[in-house]
Amino acid sequence: MKAVWQKSSTQLVIPFAERDWIDMEHACKILGASWATVYRLFEDGEIRVIDYRVRAWKRVHYGSIVEFCDRLRAKYAIPDRKPPLSAGFLRYRDEDVLPFALSNTITAANAMAALAIGRMEALVSLFDEGKIEAYQLVEGSIWRVSKSSLLLYMEQIRHPMLAAPK
């Protein structure tokens, strides 16, 4: 006799694959951001969230976070250094999703101090020129600066012959 599974009338059928969704805490960890910032990204239409109720738990679509970070890379001209996935059902390591790892990130204030720059506009011009990699998670938020690109830029200033030809 073959066993047949039947759905009861009170059972909820989930319309998505669970592996495609992560909880809000995991999304905050990946982005290195607060719950409020992640929710702001959702409200701005940057990522997809299942928003059950105001005080209920939230689920964030993992693919929308990866797509958002890819848009950040494109917007700020940061090369994609994510290693390729060996299978479509796999996820990137958390530290590979952002344009550069959080462990390789410093604040703009620290970058300004390292370069002895007194004005934020001067630092932002270095970002715009592509000399130092940096991005803002949301418009108007703090700049996240790549420590390795800052060190490389400082080394190129000290030793101009190391700079790559244009």
N, C-alpha and C positions, 0 to 999 in steps of 0.2 A: 504494500500500500504506500503510495507516494504522499508525503506530507506537503500540504499547501499552506502557505502563509497568507493570512487574510488581514487586511487593515480594518481596525475598528473605526466606528464613526467619530470617536474622539481623538484619534491619532492625527498628528500634524505631519504632513508630507513636506519635507524641506526641498525647495525648488533649486537648490544650488549644491555644488559639491563642497563639503565641509573643508577640504584641504585648500580651497580657494579663498577662504576667509580666516582672518586672525582676530584676536580680541584687541581691544583698545590699548591695553597695556603693552602688548607686543608691538603695535603700530607706533606708540610713543617711544619705545626702546629703539626701534629701527631708525626713526627720524631724529632721535635725540631731542624730542620736543615734549612739551606739556600736553596734557589732555585737552586743554582749551585751544592750543594751537592746532592740534590734529582735528578737532571739531571745527575750527575756523576753516581749515582746508576743505572739509566736507561742505560747509556752508557756501564756500566760494566755488564749489563744483570741481575742485582739483582731484579729490579722491571720492570713492564710493563707500558709503557706510549704511548698514542696516540700522535704522534708528527706531527702535521699538516704541519707547516712551521716553519722556524727559529724564526720569531717574532710573531707567532700565539699562542693562548692559548693552553695549554696542558691538557690532562686528564690522570689521574693515576689510574691504576687498584687497587682497594682497597684490594682485595685478595692477590695481589702480595706483598703489604706492610706487611700484616699479615704474609705471608709465609717468607718474608725476616726477620722479627723480630723473628719468630720461629727459623730460622737458626742461628740468632745471639745468642739466648738462648742456643741452642745446642753447638755452637762453644765455648762459654765462660762458659758452664756448669752452667747456671742460671736457676733455676726451673721456670716452667710455672705457673704463679699465676693468669692467666686470668680466670674470672668466666665463667662457661659454658653458652652458648647462649640457650635461651629457644626455639628458632626457627631458622631454617637455613637461613631465609631471613633477620635476624637482624644483626647488626654490633656491635662490641665491643665498649666500651667507648674509646675515644681517648687516655686517660691516661693508659688504660689497654693493648695497643698494644705493646709498647716497653717492653724490658725485665723488667724494673721497671720504675715507673712514673717519669716524668721530675721533679715533685715537690720533689721527693726523690733523686735527682741527685746533686752531687757536682763535681767539677773539680778535676783532679789528683793533681794539685798544692795545693788545699785546703786540700786534704787528706794527702799529704806529710807534710804540716804544722801542721796538727792535730796530726800526728804520730811522728813529729820531725825527719823525714827521709830526708836526703840530696840528695839522688840519685834516679832517676826515676826507675832504674833497680831493686832496693830493693822493691819499691812499686809494680812493675809488677810481681815480684816473689810472693808477697802476693796474687795477682790476680790469678796467675798460680796455686798456692797451694789451691785455693778455700777458703781462709780465708776471703777475701773481694770480693764482687760481683762488676764487672766492665766490660765494653765492649767499643769497638771502632765502631762507625757507619760505617766508611770506613777505610781501612788500612792506617795507618800513621796519622790519625786524633787524636784529643784529646781523652783522656780516660774519660768516664763517669762513675763515681763511685757511688754506692748505699750508700746514707747517713746512712740508717738504718743498713746495714751490716757493715759499718765502725764503727758505734757506738757500735754494738754488739761485734765486734772484740776488740775494746778498753775496753769494760766492761770485756771481758774474760781475757784480759791481766791484768787488775787491780785485778780481782777476779778469779783466775784459777779454783777454785772449781765449778764455774758456767759453765765451758766449758763442752760440751756434751762428754760422753765417746766415745772412738774410737772403 
